[in-house]
Amino acid sequence: MKELMLGNKAVARGLYEAGCCVISSYPGTPSTEITEEAALYPEIYCEWASNEKVACEVAFGAATGGARAFSAMKHVGLNVAADPL
């Protein structure tokens, strides 16, 4: 069945269909909506991190362990996550 979705909901659906099972984000648009929509899928573990660096490190750790992982953040937050990235 086809469903019309806005961008952030569509990103969450894409993560689900791609087999992503870990999402760690720091709240702030657009990551808030992406993570909230992804949390509706019970197969995806979602969490809020204390900052963007921690969110990136959680996703990296999950990916290193073999899980498909995602970290969402604002463009300004990418400066905070620059070291682990």
Secondary structure, 3 states (H helix, E strand, C coil): CCCCCCHHHHHHHHHHHCCCCEEEECCCCCHHHHHHHHCCCCCCEEEECCCHHHHHHHHHHHHHCCCCEECCCCCCHHHHCCCCC
